[in-house]
Amino acid sequence: MKYIFIFIMLLYSTNSFTQNFFTSFYGGTSNYQGDLSESIFELKHTHPAWGLGLLFELNPHMLIRGDFTYGRLSASDADGSKNRSRNLSFTSSISEFSLAYEYVLLNLYDYKVSPYVFAGVGIFKFSPYTKDLNGNLASLYELSTEGQGFYEDRKKYKLTQMSIPFGGGVQWAISDNTRLGFVLGIRQTFTDYLDDVSKTYVDQDLLRAKRGGTAVTFAYRGNQLQNGAPYPADGVQRGNPTNPDWYYFSGLSLRVRLLSKKKRKMKSGRVERSRITCPRPI
């Protein structure tokens, strides 16, 4: 009897703890801002994104969340006017794990809708590539287009980096156990190489000797345009190293409690119990 009681108490405490967990499903879009973009949002370079997450509800206003999010980033000088003569472009997948603190302004057990904000830390992986005139893929990282790995003090950049995710949105409480929301998540990075463009051009003869003719071709593509200028001299500005690149996720999220609650607190402090009652004798 003693062990049965202990088992029941453990089961009850586990269920109570599990009731504080939500799983989340995200579907939306991903965007980028950096040396190859001229605006924060470019519809042409908006890509589908998705994500999964697990949240722990500390109280009705505060949550801790862990998320995995996947998307794609791209940009092209051809779509702008400022650097069209440079004629560079890139595409990269983006995979991110993040841990964040979330604050919900209104108690969603009392209100149907509430804004919320979040901030945290993330780790993401990317790999910029581009296409040649025949549509063949080329890894920009492997080509060291700015002399990374052999030119002066330019080290190879890492394809796994840290980020600071922050943002907010609006949540709608469909029930105590299900929430639908809109989210905008901004990622500040500490790299200027999401697009493989940051500093200056390197001497094309040195680049060709170290990485081959393909590296020279993709380091500057303005000479592929009609009346385009030749490859720039060593040291000419290629990007802006003072502004790290950013990326964004926006879309809809669905949250479902792992174990449904049977009680909820009302504004008055009363507890609303399950509507299921014992059968009455006939």
VEXLO-476840 format. One line per field, with one value per residue: residue number from 1; residue in one letter; x, y, z of N, C-alpha, C in turn. Coordinates in steps of 0.1 Angstrom, whole numbers, plus 2048, in hexadecimal, padded with zeros to 3 digits. Example, Ala and Ser with C-alpha at 12.3 -4.5 7.8 and 13.67 -1.06 7.14 Angstrom:
2
pos <- [1 2] .
code <- [A S] .
n.X <- [884 880] .
n.Y <- [7C7 7EA] .
n.Z <- [84E 847] .
ca.X <- [87B 889] .
ca.Y <- [7D3 7F5] .
ca.Z <- [84E 847] .
c.X <- [884 881] .
c.Y <- [7DF 800] .
c.Z <- [84E 84F] .
This chain:
282
pos <- [1 2 3 4 5 6 7 8 9 10 11 12 13 14 15 16 17 18 19 20 21 22 23 24 25 26 27 28 29 30 31 32 33 34 35 36 37 38 39 40 41 42 43 44 45 46 47 48 49 50 51 52 53 54 55 56 57 58 59 60 61 62 63 64 65 66 67 68 69 70 71 72 73 74 75 76 77 78 79 80 81 82 83 84 85 86 87 88 89 90 91 92 93 94 95 96 97 98 99 100 101 102 103 104 105 106 107 108 109 110 111 112 113 114 115 116 117 118 119 120 121 122 123 124 125 126 127 128 129 130 131 132 133 134 135 136 137 138 139 140 141 142 143 144 145 146 147 148 149 150 151 152 153 154 155 156 157 158 159 160 161 162 163 164 165 166 167 168 169 170 171 172 173 174 175 176 177 178 179 180 181 182 183 184 185 186 187 188 189 190 191 192 193 194 195 196 197 198 199 200 201 202 203 204 205 206 207 208 209 210 211 212 213 214 215 216 217 218 219 220 221 222 223 224 225 226 227 228 229 230 231 232 233 234 235 236 237 238 239 240 241 242 243 244 245 246 247 248 249 250 251 252 253 254 255 256 257 258 259 260 261 262 263 264 265 266 267 268 269 270 271 272 273 274 275 276 277 278 279 280 281 282] .
code <- [M K Y I F I F I M L L Y S T N S F T Q N F F T S F Y G G T S N Y Q G D L S E S I F E L K H T H P A W G L G L L F E L N P H M L I R G D F T Y G R L S A S D A D G S K N R S R N L S F T S S I S E F S L A Y E Y V L L N L Y D Y K V S P Y V F A G V G I F K F S P Y T K D L N G N L A S L Y E L S T E G Q G F Y E D R K K Y K L T Q M S I P F G G G V Q W A I S D N T R L G F V L G I R Q T F T D Y L D D V S K T Y V D Q D L L R A K R G G T A V T F A Y R G N Q L Q N G A P Y P A D G V Q R G N P T N P D W Y Y F S G L S L R V R L L S K K K R K M K S G R V E R S R I T C P R P I] .
n.X <- [808 814 827 816 80A 820 826 80F 810 828 821 80C 81A 82C 81A 80F 825 82B 815 81C 82B 82D 82B 837 82F 83B 836 83F 851 873 88C 8A7 8C0 8DA 8FA 8F2 8D9 8C0 8AB 897 883 87E 86A 86E 883 879 874 866 863 867 860 866 85E 862 852 853 83D 841 831 811 81A 835 84D 864 875 87F 88B 88C 893 88F 899 89E 8B5 8BB 8C8 8CE 8E3 8D8 8BE 8BD 8C7 8DD 8F5 8F6 908 91C 912 90E 901 8EF 8E6 8D9 8D4 8C5 8C8 8BD 8C1 8B2 8B0 899 88A 869 850 82F 817 7FC 7E7 7DF 7CD 7B9 7B4 7AD 7BE 7E0 7FD 820 843 865 887 8A8 8C2 8D4 8E0 8EB 8ED 8FC 901 90E 907 90A 8FF 90C 90E 902 8F2 8FD 906 91A 930 934 942 957 966 972 96F 976 990 992 9A3 9BB 9C4 9D4 9C8 9B0 99B 98C 969 951 939 926 916 90F 8F0 8D9 8BA 89C 87C 858 834 812 7FB 7DF 7C8 7BB 7B1 7B6 7CB 7D4 7E3 7E4 7F9 80A 82B 848 869 889 8AB 8CA 8EA 90D 91E 92A 927 912 909 921 92E 942 95A 975 980 997 9B8 9B5 9C6 9D4 9BF 9B6 9CC 9CC 9B1 9A7 998 97C 976 97E 96B 953 958 955 93D 936 942 935 91F 90F 924 931 947 96A 97B 97F 999 9B2 9A8 993 972 95B 946 934 943 93D 922 912 901 8DD 8C0 89E 880 85E 83B 821 819 811 807 806 7FB 80D 802 7E0 7D0 7B9 7AE 7A9 7B2 79D 795 78B 797 78D 78B 786 776 777 75C 751 73D 732 71E 6FA 6E4 6C8] .
n.Y <- [7F4 80C 810 813 82B 83D 83A 845 85F 868 865 878 890 891 893 8AC 8BC 8B8 8C4 8DE 8E1 8EA 8E0 8EE 8F9 907 91A 92D 948 950 96A 980 999 9AC 9B1 9AD 9B5 9CF 9D8 9D1 9BE 9A8 99D 98C 97C 96E 951 930 924 910 902 8F2 8EE 8EF 8F9 905 90E 925 936 946 95C 95A 947 92D 924 90D 90A 8FC 908 90B 918 92B 941 95D 973 98D 9A1 9AA 9B0 9C8 9EB 9F9 9E9 9DB 9D9 9C9 9B0 998 97B 965 947 936 91B 91B 911 90F 90D 918 928 938 952 95A 973 977 98F 991 97D 95F 94D 95C 96E 96F 977 982 997 98F 98C 983 977 96B 952 944 929 925 917 91B 91D 92C 92D 930 933 92A 937 922 917 906 8FC 90D 90D 928 92C 919 924 93A 957 970 96D 95F 94C 94B 965 980 98A 97C 965 945 946 939 920 91A 92D 946 955 970 96C 97E 98E 98E 98B 981 96F 958 94A 92D 919 90E 8FD 8FF 915 92F 942 960 968 97B 978 984 981 989 987 97E 97E 988 97A 96C 96F 96C 983 99E 9AE 9B9 9B8 99F 99B 990 97E 971 966 954 943 937 92D 927 92D 92E 939 954 95B 95B 96D 986 991 9A4 9A8 997 9A2 9B6 9CE 9CF 9D7 9CF 9B6 9C2 9D6 9CA 9CE 9DF 9E9 9D0 9C7 9D0 9CF 9D9 9D5 9BA 99D 996 981 976 968 963 95D 944 934 916 90B 8F0 8E1 8C8 8B6 8B7 8D0 8CE 8E0 903 924 93F 962 96A 95B 943 920 910 8F3 8D2 8CB 8B2 89C 887 86B 86C 85C 848] .
n.Z <- [800 807 7F3 7DD 7E3 7E2 7C7 7BB 7C4 7B8 79D 79C 7A1 78C 776 77C 779 75E 752 74F 738 716 6F4 6D5 6B4 697 67A 65E 651 646 646 63C 644 639 629 60F 60D 60A 618 636 632 618 600 5EB 5F4 609 61C 622 644 661 682 6A2 6C5 6E9 706 727 740 758 767 762 753 74D 73A 731 714 6FB 6DA 6B9 699 676 657 638 629 613 5F9 5E0 5CD 5B5 5B9 5C4 5C4 5CD 5CF 5B7 5A2 5AD 5AE 5BE 5CF 5E6 5F7 614 62A 64B 66B 68C 6AF 6CD 6ED 702 716 71D 71F 727 723 72C 741 733 73C 745 732 70E 6FA 6F7 6F6 6F2 6FB 6F5 6FC 6F8 6F3 6D8 6C2 6A1 681 661 63D 623 600 5DC 5BA 59A 577 56A 57C 58F 5B0 5C8 5E4 5F7 60F 60D 5F9 602 5FD 605 60C 623 63B 62F 629 635 655 654 65F 65A 65A 672 66D 67F 697 6B1 6BB 6C4 6CB 6CA 6CF 6C8 6CB 6C6 6D9 6D8 6ED 6E7 6F7 719 714 6FB 6E4 6CC 6B7 6AA 6A0 6A0 69C 6A2 699 6A5 69A 69D 688 668 652 648 62E 621 61B 626 62B 619 5F6 5EB 5DD 5BC 5AF 5C3 5D1 5BD 5BB 5D4 5D8 5BF 59E 59F 5B8 5B4 5A1 5AF 5C3 5B9 5A3 592 57A 569 560 546 539 551 56D 571 586 5A7 5B7 5CE 5F0 5EC 5F7 5FF 60F 62E 64A 664 66A 676 669 668 66F 66B 678 672 678 67E 69D 6AF 6CD 6E4 701 713 725 72C 73F 75A 769 76E 777 77F 77A 792 7A4 7AA 7A2 784 77E 76F 759 75A 76C 787 781 785 79A 78E] .
ca.X <- [800 81D 82D 80C 808 82B 825 804 815 832 819 805 824 831 80F 80E 831 82A 80B 823 832 827 832 833 832 83C 836 83F 85B 880 892 8B4 8C4 8E9 901 8EC 8CB 8BE 89F 895 87B 87E 860 874 88C 872 874 85F 86A 85F 867 860 863 85D 852 850 836 845 825 809 821 843 850 871 873 88A 886 894 88D 896 895 8A7 8B8 8C1 8C8 8D5 8E5 8D0 8B1 8BE 8CD 8EA 901 8F2 914 924 90B 90F 8F5 8F2 8DB 8DE 8CA 8C8 8C3 8BF 8BC 8B2 8AA 895 881 85D 847 821 812 7EF 7E4 7D7 7C2 7AF 7B1 7AE 7C9 7EA 80A 82B 851 86F 895 8B0 8CF 8D2 8EB 8E6 8F7 8F9 90B 90A 90B 904 8FE 913 905 8FC 8E9 904 908 928 931 93C 94B 962 96D 97A 96E 97D 99D 991 9AB 9C9 9C7 9D7 9C2 9A2 999 980 95E 94B 92B 91D 917 906 8E7 8D1 8AC 892 870 84B 829 805 7F5 7D1 7C6 7AF 7AD 7C1 7D5 7D8 7E5 7E9 7FF 812 838 853 876 895 8B8 8D6 8F5 91A 926 926 929 906 909 92E 933 944 965 97A 984 9A5 9BF 9AF 9D1 9D7 9B3 9B6 9D7 9C8 9A4 9A3 991 96E 976 97F 95F 948 95B 950 936 932 947 92C 914 912 92C 935 955 973 97D 984 9A7 9B4 9A5 986 968 952 93A 935 946 938 914 90F 8F4 8D1 8B6 891 875 850 831 817 81D 807 80C 7FD 800 810 7F7 7D6 7CC 7AB 7A9 7AF 7AF 796 799 786 7A0 786 790 77B 779 771 74D 74C 737 72E 710 6F0 6DB 6BB] .
ca.Y <- [800 817 813 818 839 844 83A 84E 86D 86B 867 885 89B 891 899 8BB 8C3 8B7 8CE 8EB 8E0 8EB 8DE 8F8 8F7 914 91A 93B 94C 955 975 984 9A6 9AD 9B8 9AB 9BA 9DE 9DA 9C7 9B3 9A7 993 982 974 968 943 929 920 908 900 8EA 8F3 8EA 904 902 919 928 93B 94B 967 957 93A 92A 91D 908 908 8FA 90F 909 920 92E 950 960 981 98F 9AF 9AD 9B4 9D6 9F5 9FE 9E1 9D3 9D7 9BF 9A4 98C 975 959 940 92D 916 920 908 916 909 924 927 946 956 960 979 97A 99B 98F 96F 958 946 966 976 967 97C 98A 998 989 98F 978 979 95F 94F 939 924 922 912 920 919 934 929 937 92C 930 93B 916 912 8FD 902 90F 911 935 92A 911 92C 945 962 97C 969 959 940 94D 973 989 984 977 957 93F 948 92D 91E 919 93A 949 960 975 96D 986 991 98E 988 981 962 956 93D 925 913 90E 8F4 902 923 932 950 966 96B 981 975 98A 97C 991 97E 983 97C 990 972 964 970 96A 990 9A6 9B8 9BF 9AE 99C 99A 984 974 96A 95D 949 93A 930 926 924 937 92F 943 961 95D 95D 978 992 98C 9B0 9A7 98E 9AB 9BD 9DA 9CE 9DA 9C3 9B3 9CE 9D5 9C5 9D7 9E6 9E4 9C6 9C7 9D9 9C7 9DF 9D1 9AC 999 993 97A 978 95E 968 953 940 929 90F 905 8E6 8DC 8BA 8AF 8C1 8D4 8CB 8EB 90F 92F 94A 96F 96B 952 936 915 90A 8E4 8CB 8CA 8A4 89A 87A 867 86D 850 84A] .
ca.Z <- [800 808 7E6 7D4 7E6 7DD 7B8 7B7 7C6 7AD 791 79D 7A0 77E 76E 77F 773 74F 74E 74D 72C 709 6E8 6CC 6A6 690 66C 65A 647 64A 63E 63F 642 639 61F 602 60D 60B 621 640 62D 60A 5FE 5E2 5FB 614 61A 62C 650 66B 68E 6AD 6D1 6F6 70F 735 746 766 76C 756 74C 749 734 72B 707 6F2 6CD 6AD 68E 669 64C 62E 627 606 5F5 5D4 5C9 5A9 5BD 5CA 5BB 5D3 5CC 5AC 59A 5B4 5A8 5C6 5D4 5EE 5FD 61E 634 659 676 699 6BC 6D6 6FA 704 720 717 728 721 72A 733 745 729 743 748 725 702 6F2 6FE 6EF 6FA 6F7 6F9 6F9 6FC 6EC 6CE 6BA 694 677 653 633 617 5F3 5D1 5AD 58E 56C 566 587 597 5BD 5CD 5F2 5F9 61A 609 5EF 609 5F3 60A 611 631 63D 629 626 641 661 651 662 654 663 676 668 68B 69E 6BB 6B8 6CE 6C6 6D2 6C7 6CF 6C3 6CD 6DB 6DA 6F5 6E2 703 723 710 6ED 6E1 6BE 6B8 6A0 6A6 699 6A3 69C 69D 6A4 699 6A0 67C 65C 646 644 620 61C 618 632 62B 60C 5EC 5EC 5D0 5B5 5AC 5D0 5D3 5B3 5BE 5E0 5D7 5B1 596 5A4 5C3 5AE 59A 5B8 5CC 5B3 597 58A 56C 562 55B 53A 53C 55F 570 574 594 5AF 5BC 5DC 5FA 5E9 600 5FA 618 639 656 670 66D 675 662 670 668 671 676 675 674 688 6A6 6B6 6DA 6EA 70E 712 72D 72E 74C 75C 771 76B 780 779 780 7A0 7AD 7AB 799 77B 77D 763 758 75B 779 78A 77C 78F 79B 787] .
c.X <- [809 823 823 809 813 82A 81A 809 81F 82B 812 80F 82A 827 80E 819 830 81F 811 82A 829 830 82E 837 831 83D 836 84A 868 885 89F 8B6 8D3 8EE 8FB 8DD 8CA 8B2 89E 88D 87B 875 866 87D 886 870 86C 868 861 867 85F 866 85C 85E 84E 84A 83A 839 81D 810 82F 845 85F 86F 880 884 890 88C 896 890 89F 8A9 8BE 8C0 8D0 8D7 8DC 8C3 8B1 8C4 8DB 8F6 8FE 8FF 91D 91F 90D 902 8F9 8E5 8E1 8D3 8CE 8C1 8C7 8B9 8BD 8AC 8A6 88B 875 855 83A 81B 805 7ED 7DB 7CD 7B7 7AA 7B3 7BA 7D3 7F7 815 838 85A 87D 89D 8BD 8CD 8E0 8E5 8F1 8F2 903 908 910 905 904 906 909 8FD 8F3 8F0 907 917 928 93A 946 958 96B 975 97A 975 98B 99D 99A 9B9 9CD 9C8 9D1 9B4 9A1 98D 974 957 93D 921 920 90D 8FD 8E0 8C3 8A4 887 863 840 81C 800 7E6 7CF 7B9 7A9 7B8 7CD 7DA 7D8 7EA 7EE 807 81F 841 860 882 8A1 8C4 8E2 903 924 921 927 91E 905 916 934 936 94E 969 97E 993 9AB 9BA 9BA 9D4 9CB 9B2 9C1 9D3 9BB 99F 99A 982 96D 976 971 954 94B 956 94A 931 937 93F 920 919 919 930 944 95D 974 984 992 9A7 9B1 999 97B 95E 945 93C 937 941 92A 913 902 8EA 8C9 8A9 889 868 846 827 81D 810 80D 802 803 802 806 7ED 7D3 7BD 7A5 7AF 7AA 7A8 79A 796 78F 799 78D 784 77F 773 762 748 748 734 720 706 6E8 6CE 6B0] .
c.Y <- [80D 81B 818 827 841 845 844 85C 871 86D 874 891 89C 897 8A8 8C2 8C3 8C1 8DB 8EC 8E2 8E7 8E9 8F4 904 912 929 93D 950 960 978 993 9A7 9B4 9B7 9AF 9C9 9E1 9CF 9BB 9B3 99B 988 978 96F 959 93C 925 918 906 8F7 8EF 8ED 8F6 8FF 90F 91B 92D 941 955 963 948 939 921 919 905 904 900 90D 912 922 93D 951 96F 982 99E 9B3 9B2 9C2 9DF 9F9 9F6 9D7 9D0 9CC 9B1 997 987 969 953 937 928 91B 917 90D 90E 915 921 936 946 95E 967 97D 985 999 980 969 94F 94F 96D 96C 96B 984 98B 992 98D 984 97D 96D 95E 944 935 920 91E 916 91B 920 92D 931 92E 932 933 92E 910 908 904 903 914 91D 933 923 91A 937 952 96F 979 963 94C 941 95B 97B 982 97F 968 952 941 93A 92C 91B 925 93C 954 964 976 975 98A 991 98A 988 973 962 949 937 91E 914 906 8F6 911 925 940 954 96A 971 980 97B 984 985 987 986 980 985 988 968 964 96F 978 998 9B1 9BD 9B4 9AB 99B 98E 97A 96B 960 952 93F 931 928 923 92F 939 939 951 965 961 968 985 98D 998 9AF 99D 996 9B2 9CB 9DA 9D2 9CE 9C1 9BE 9CB 9CF 9D0 9E0 9E0 9DB 9C5 9D1 9D1 9CC 9DB 9C2 9A9 995 989 97A 96B 965 95E 950 934 923 908 8FC 8E1 8CD 8B1 8B9 8C4 8D2 8D7 8F8 91A 93A 957 971 963 945 92C 910 8FB 8DE 8CA 8BC 8A2 88B 877 867 860 852 846] .
c.Z <- [800 7FB 7DC 7D6 7E1 7CE 7B4 7B9 7BC 7A0 790 79B 792 774 770 779 764 74A 74B 740 720 6FE 6DE 6BE 69F 681 667 650 64E 641 644 63D 643 62E 611 602 60F 613 62B 63B 61E 606 5F5 5E9 608 612 625 638 659 677 698 6BA 6DD 6FF 71D 73B 755 76E 760 74E 747 745 730 71F 701 6E5 6C3 6A1 681 65F 641 62C 619 603 5E8 5D1 5BD 5AD 5C3 5C0 5C0 5CF 5C0 5A3 5A0 5B0 5B1 5CB 5DD 5F3 609 626 642 663 683 6A4 6C5 6E3 6FE 710 719 722 721 72A 732 736 73B 72F 746 73B 719 6FA 6FA 6F5 6F8 6F4 6FB 6F5 6FE 6F5 6E3 6C8 6AC 68B 669 64A 626 60B 5E9 5C5 5A2 583 567 570 590 5A5 5C0 5DB 5F3 605 616 600 5F6 601 5F8 610 61E 631 637 627 633 64D 660 654 65B 65F 666 671 673 694 6A8 6B6 6C4 6C8 6D0 6C9 6CF 6C6 6CB 6CE 6DD 6E1 6EF 6EE 70D 71E 702 6EA 6D3 6BE 6AB 6A7 69C 6A1 69C 6A2 69B 6A4 69C 694 671 650 643 634 619 617 624 630 61E 603 5EE 5DE 5C8 5B1 5B8 5D2 5C9 5B6 5CB 5DF 5C9 5AB 59A 5AF 5BE 5A7 5A3 5C2 5C6 5A5 58F 57C 563 55C 54E 53E 54B 561 573 583 59C 5B4 5CA 5E6 5F8 5F2 5F9 602 623 646 663 674 66B 66E 66C 668 671 66F 67A 670 67F 690 6AC 6C2 6E0 6F6 70D 71A 731 73C 74E 765 76C 774 779 77F 78E 7AA 7AE 7A1 791 77A 771 764 75A 76A 77B 785 787 78F 794 791] .
